[in-house]
């Protein structure tokens, strides 16, 4: 009788108790596993932003350390700005030089125009003298010497007119084809201004800032190290 009761009890344990224990243990493991995966997934989905510079340069300041909390726009590190400042200063000097050059060219142009008017008047005068001497020598009442002198004076006056006209064309070309063109629209000015704008952009790019709020990850960059454009630091 006792043996039968023990067998019944053992059967009850095997059929009901052990499966229940296994079910509870499995459920506990599933809950823990689910929590673990969820945590892992949350970590995997976190935004990791690689930080790099848009220009080459040597780091002069590194202002953050690992696990620092930063806000968007906070300065992370800075590259040496000196060369870019020099480039801007050089461009500014060139721009001022171009303004002065254009002013001088305008003055030269106006002077040449006045010279051309005088030369044209002179050429007109010597043409009339030559024509008169030509008629006189044809009539035989003028000396050959005066005729040749009149011819020579006319030739020189015409050459002077051509020379001044060529000078005016050269000055006009240097002015971009327009006497009163603003310096800011002159091709030479625009070329230097483009270089200045690039230098100013590069100067701004020496300051690398946080692209978003977050926590700084591993920081290996140190002041004095060379940073390559586009390479994560």
Secondary structure, 3 states (H helix, E strand, C coil): CHHHHHHHHHHHHHHHHHHHHHHHHHHHHHHHHHHHHHHHHHHHHCCCCCCCECCCEEEEEECCCCCCEECCCCEEEEECCHHHHHHHHHHHHHHHHHHHHHHHHHHHHHHHHHHHHHHHHHHHHHHHHHHHHHHHHHHCCCCHHHHHHHHHHHHHHHHHHHHHHHHHHHHHHHCCCCCCCCHHHCHHHHHHHHHHHHHHHHHHHCEEECCCCEECCCCCCCCCCEECECCCC
